[in-house]
Amino acid sequence: MTTKVLITGATGLVGKKLTKLLVAKDYTVHVLTTQKALTSTATDIQYFYWNPQDNHIDLSCFQGVKVVINLAGSPIAQRWTTTAKSSILKSRVQALNVLANAIKNEKIPVKHLISASAIGIYPDSKTNYYEEPDTASENSSFLRTVVQQWETAAHQFESLGVQTAILRIGIVLDTEGGALPKLMAPIKKYLGAVLASGEQWQSWIHIDDLAAMFVHAIESKLKGVYNAVAPNPVQQSELTKTIGHNIKKPIVLPNVPEFMLKLILGGMSAVVLESQRVCSKKIQSTGFKFDYHELSVALNNLLKP
């Protein structure tokens, strides 16, 4: 019998890739979307309308569903105005609250929740090597606060008898969106430069490995918190130079100073300035095998002509 999976955030970068992979593996996919007009001719994908901010959800989305994958949340990579910061936080927490309330109130027999999270929960450090569930930090940045509340909202499913897995995602490498096209754009024009000191650690993952990890979480019935990063994080200088080498555009400009990044990006500069060196041993211990261990191999695959 085909497993039915309900996905939120399916139209995002990760959601698109994951949906395609699930369909290829003969899963039936139910998608919760805020776009009323979104429909599909595919028989293995069904769309259902919801509006988490209004606490609205089409309960028929749960029909036959045993696994919920939560990817909902407005993009982190936007200027952090007061409105944007509120949206970044509320979109994540409220999505999970609406799902949990529906499951609780309607006694829906969902067995497994797999929720996205982020490595932004780990404190900025150039020396620590973070394993799950390290999170301790005396001063909480905006990103850290968001991720902590995001994970707290996911943990409420455990009290409903739903097995819960949380994947703390690093920098997702894909040519269709996310960080890589933004990093490549100036490099292509010979305007690429290392950001700040270049010593900050950036823990990355190839989009295909990330999608496969979500499927692995379903099929291995994972519970608990896992880092969704490749085994070999790199420093920002290496990331920039490896991209340049791959597309045959040398990095000749001096480093972009930290103050300039803060001026241009505002609070969002934390995304590129903070350093998180994150370990993937725990997910590997469950039997998950990465196809892309090294940055150069990942980029060769993504940027091949």
VMD Tcl script that draws the C-alpha trace (Angstrom):
set ca {
  {0.00 0.00 0.00}
  {1.33 3.44 -0.97}
  {2.36 5.69 1.91}
  {0.65 9.09 1.95}
  {2.77 12.04 3.00}
  {1.47 15.54 3.78}
  {3.94 18.37 3.05}
  {3.86 22.02 4.03}
  {6.17 24.44 2.23}
  {6.22 22.19 -0.84}
  {6.66 25.07 -3.29}
  {9.96 26.16 -1.72}
  {13.44 25.13 -2.81}
  {13.61 22.00 -0.65}
  {9.91 21.21 -0.99}
  {10.01 21.06 -4.79}
  {12.96 18.68 -4.82}
  {11.50 16.50 -2.05}
  {8.06 16.29 -3.67}
  {9.64 15.15 -6.93}
  {11.70 12.50 -5.10}
  {8.71 11.19 -3.12}
  {6.62 10.85 -6.28}
  {9.51 9.03 -7.99}
  {9.54 6.63 -5.03}
  {5.78 5.96 -5.40}
  {4.60 7.98 -2.41}
  {1.27 9.75 -2.65}
  {1.81 13.40 -1.75}
  {-0.71 15.77 -0.19}
  {0.39 19.40 -0.28}
  {-0.85 22.19 1.98}
  {-0.69 25.49 0.13}
  {-1.71 29.09 0.77}
  {-2.43 29.45 -2.97}
  {-6.10 28.67 -3.54}
  {-5.67 28.28 -7.29}
  {-2.90 25.68 -7.06}
  {-4.02 22.36 -8.51}
  {-2.26 19.48 -10.17}
  {-2.98 17.18 -13.07}
  {-0.70 14.59 -11.46}
  {-2.69 11.83 -9.77}
  {-0.04 11.33 -7.08}
  {-0.08 14.96 -5.86}
  {-3.15 16.60 -4.30}
  {-3.31 20.22 -3.15}
  {-5.26 21.48 -0.13}
  {-5.73 25.08 0.97}
  {-4.67 26.41 4.34}
  {-3.94 29.78 5.91}
  {-2.03 29.26 9.15}
  {-2.24 32.94 10.12}
  {-6.06 32.63 10.16}
  {-5.95 29.16 11.74}
  {-7.60 27.76 8.60}
  {-6.82 24.28 7.31}
  {-8.69 21.95 4.97}
  {-8.94 18.88 7.21}
  {-9.37 16.56 4.22}
  {-5.62 17.01 3.65}
  {-5.05 14.47 6.44}
  {-7.09 11.69 4.82}
  {-4.99 8.52 4.86}
  {-1.86 10.46 5.90}
  {0.54 8.89 8.39}
  {3.57 11.17 7.86}
  {3.69 14.99 7.93}
  {6.75 16.84 6.61}
  {6.87 20.47 7.71}
  {8.92 22.89 5.62}
  {6.72 25.98 6.06}
  {8.26 29.37 6.80}
  {8.90 32.69 5.10}
  {12.46 33.13 3.73}
  {15.27 34.03 6.11}
  {17.17 35.70 3.24}
  {15.27 38.98 3.19}
  {16.00 42.35 4.80}
  {15.08 42.00 8.45}
  {12.55 44.79 8.87}
  {10.29 44.59 11.90}
  {7.53 43.16 9.69}
  {9.86 40.62 8.08}
  {11.19 39.43 11.43}
  {7.66 38.95 12.71}
  {6.78 36.97 9.55}
  {9.93 34.81 9.76}
  {9.06 33.76 13.31}
  {5.26 33.55 13.15}
  {5.14 31.68 9.83}
  {7.19 28.86 11.34}
  {5.57 28.59 14.75}
  {2.00 29.14 13.62}
  {2.24 26.52 10.84}
  {3.17 23.87 13.41}
  {0.54 25.09 15.88}
  {-2.24 24.80 13.28}
  {-1.14 21.26 12.36}
  {-0.88 20.21 16.01}
  {-4.27 21.66 16.95}
  {-5.95 19.92 14.02}
  {-4.37 16.57 14.92}
  {-5.32 17.00 18.57}
  {-8.87 18.31 18.13}
  {-9.86 15.94 15.33}
  {-7.95 12.96 16.78}
  {-6.18 12.45 13.45}
  {-3.99 9.30 13.53}
  {-0.76 10.86 12.20}
  {2.20 8.70 13.26}
  {5.25 10.74 12.32}
  {6.23 14.41 12.01}
  {9.49 15.41 10.31}
  {10.11 19.13 10.68}
  {12.73 21.39 9.18}
  {14.85 23.45 11.53}
  {18.17 25.25 11.10}
  {21.74 25.18 12.34}
  {21.22 28.83 13.30}
  {20.27 27.44 16.71}
  {24.00 26.95 17.43}
  {25.96 29.89 18.86}
  {28.42 31.76 16.64}
  {31.82 30.11 17.14}
  {34.95 29.59 15.05}
  {36.22 26.80 17.33}
  {33.24 24.69 18.49}
  {32.22 21.59 16.55}
  {28.51 21.24 17.20}
  {26.74 17.96 17.73}
  {23.09 17.43 18.62}
  {21.59 18.65 20.90}
  {24.12 21.44 21.67}
  {22.20 24.71 21.89}
  {23.40 26.46 25.04}
  {24.13 30.15 24.66}
  {23.84 33.03 27.07}
  {22.91 35.61 24.45}
  {20.24 34.67 21.95}
  {20.41 36.31 18.53}
  {17.28 36.77 16.45}
  {18.06 33.65 14.40}
  {18.68 31.56 17.50}
  {15.43 32.74 19.07}
  {13.51 31.85 15.90}
  {14.95 28.35 15.70}
  {14.43 27.67 19.41}
  {10.75 28.61 19.17}
  {10.44 26.68 15.88}
  {11.76 23.51 17.53}
  {9.61 24.01 20.65}
  {6.55 24.15 18.38}
  {7.65 20.89 16.73}
  {8.20 19.13 20.07}
  {4.53 19.64 21.04}
  {3.63 16.79 18.66}
  {5.38 14.34 21.00}
  {2.70 14.92 23.64}
  {0.09 13.99 20.98}
  {1.75 10.60 20.49}
  {3.33 11.63 17.17}
  {6.92 10.46 16.69}
  {8.90 13.62 15.95}
  {12.13 14.15 14.03}
  {13.79 17.55 13.55}
  {16.36 18.19 10.81}
  {18.64 21.17 11.46}
  {19.45 22.29 7.94}
  {22.66 24.06 6.92}
  {23.34 26.08 3.75}
  {21.47 24.27 0.97}
  {23.41 24.18 -2.30}
  {21.28 24.18 -5.43}
  {21.40 26.14 -8.69}
  {17.63 26.79 -8.60}
  {17.73 29.06 -5.55}
  {19.09 29.57 -2.05}
  {22.64 30.72 -1.34}
  {24.56 29.38 -4.36}
  {23.13 31.64 -7.13}
  {23.57 34.67 -4.83}
  {27.21 33.74 -4.17}
  {27.88 33.01 -7.84}
  {26.40 36.21 -9.29}
  {29.26 38.60 -8.36}
  {31.92 35.91 -8.96}
  {30.72 35.49 -12.55}
  {31.34 39.22 -13.08}
  {34.84 39.04 -11.51}
  {33.41 40.91 -8.51}
  {33.54 37.98 -6.12}
  {35.19 38.43 -2.75}
  {35.57 36.57 0.52}
  {33.08 37.82 3.13}
  {34.51 39.40 6.30}
  {37.51 37.46 7.72}
  {36.58 34.38 5.69}
  {37.33 32.27 8.77}
  {33.66 31.70 9.66}
  {32.56 28.08 9.24}
  {29.75 27.36 6.81}
  {28.06 24.00 7.07}
  {26.47 23.11 3.75}
  {24.47 20.29 2.14}
  {23.71 19.36 -1.48}
  {19.98 19.65 -2.25}
  {19.82 15.99 -3.40}
  {21.32 14.75 -0.13}
  {18.86 16.86 1.86}
  {15.83 15.55 -0.02}
  {17.15 12.00 0.40}
  {17.60 12.64 4.14}
  {13.91 13.49 4.55}
  {12.98 10.24 2.78}
  {15.47 8.38 5.00}
  {13.79 9.93 8.05}
  {10.44 8.54 6.88}
  {11.70 5.09 5.99}
  {13.90 4.69 9.08}
  {11.16 6.13 11.35}
  {13.65 8.57 12.86}
  {12.91 10.54 15.99}
  {14.95 13.20 17.74}
  {17.15 16.00 16.45}
  {19.61 15.57 13.56}
  {22.02 17.91 11.82}
  {21.25 18.05 8.10}
  {24.71 19.04 6.88}
  {27.40 17.37 4.79}
  {30.31 15.71 6.66}
  {32.87 18.37 5.67}
  {31.98 21.98 6.52}
  {34.23 24.66 5.03}
  {35.29 28.17 5.95}
  {33.75 31.04 4.02}
  {37.01 31.75 2.17}
  {37.12 28.16 0.88}
  {33.48 28.24 -0.18}
  {34.00 31.44 -2.19}
  {37.28 30.31 -3.77}
  {35.96 26.83 -4.62}
  {32.97 28.36 -6.43}
  {35.34 30.70 -8.29}
  {37.65 27.83 -9.23}
  {34.71 25.75 -10.43}
  {33.36 28.42 -12.78}
  {36.89 29.52 -13.76}
  {36.58 33.03 -12.29}
  {39.45 33.91 -9.94}
  {38.77 35.74 -6.67}
  {41.00 38.82 -6.91}
  {39.21 41.49 -4.89}
  {39.99 42.06 -1.20}
  {37.68 40.68 1.46}
  {34.40 42.54 2.01}
  {34.71 44.15 5.46}
  {32.29 43.10 8.17}
  {31.01 46.66 8.70}
  {30.11 46.94 5.01}
  {28.15 43.69 5.10}
  {26.24 44.99 8.14}
  {25.59 48.26 6.30}
  {24.31 46.53 3.15}
  {22.42 43.62 4.73}
  {21.44 44.98 8.13}
  {20.61 42.31 10.71}
  {20.47 39.66 7.99}
  {24.27 39.93 7.76}
  {24.30 37.40 10.63}
  {23.49 34.72 8.05}
  {26.92 35.16 6.41}
  {28.90 36.45 9.38}
  {28.06 33.83 12.00}
  {30.18 30.70 12.18}
  {28.69 27.26 12.81}
  {30.86 24.20 12.31}
  {28.35 21.38 12.53}
  {28.80 17.60 12.75}
  {26.80 15.05 10.71}
  {27.84 11.87 12.56}
  {24.47 11.31 14.22}
  {22.48 11.10 10.97}
  {25.21 8.91 9.46}
  {24.94 6.56 12.45}
  {21.32 5.84 11.41}
  {22.56 4.42 8.09}
  {22.20 7.55 5.97}
  {24.84 7.79 3.24}
  {25.80 11.10 1.65}
  {26.42 11.23 -2.09}
  {28.24 14.53 -1.70}
  {30.79 14.57 1.13}
  {33.13 17.22 -0.30}
  {32.26 20.73 -1.45}
  {34.21 20.40 -4.71}
  {32.29 17.24 -5.67}
  {28.95 18.87 -4.82}
  {29.77 21.94 -6.91}
  {31.06 19.83 -9.81}
  {27.69 18.08 -9.86}
  {25.60 21.22 -9.56}
  {27.59 23.37 -11.98}
  {28.44 20.83 -14.65}
  {27.84 22.23 -18.16}
}
mol new
graphics top color blue
foreach p $ca { graphics top sphere $p radius 0.5 }
foreach p [lrange $ca 0 end-1] q [lrange $ca 1 end] { graphics top cylinder $p $q radius 0.2 }
display resetview
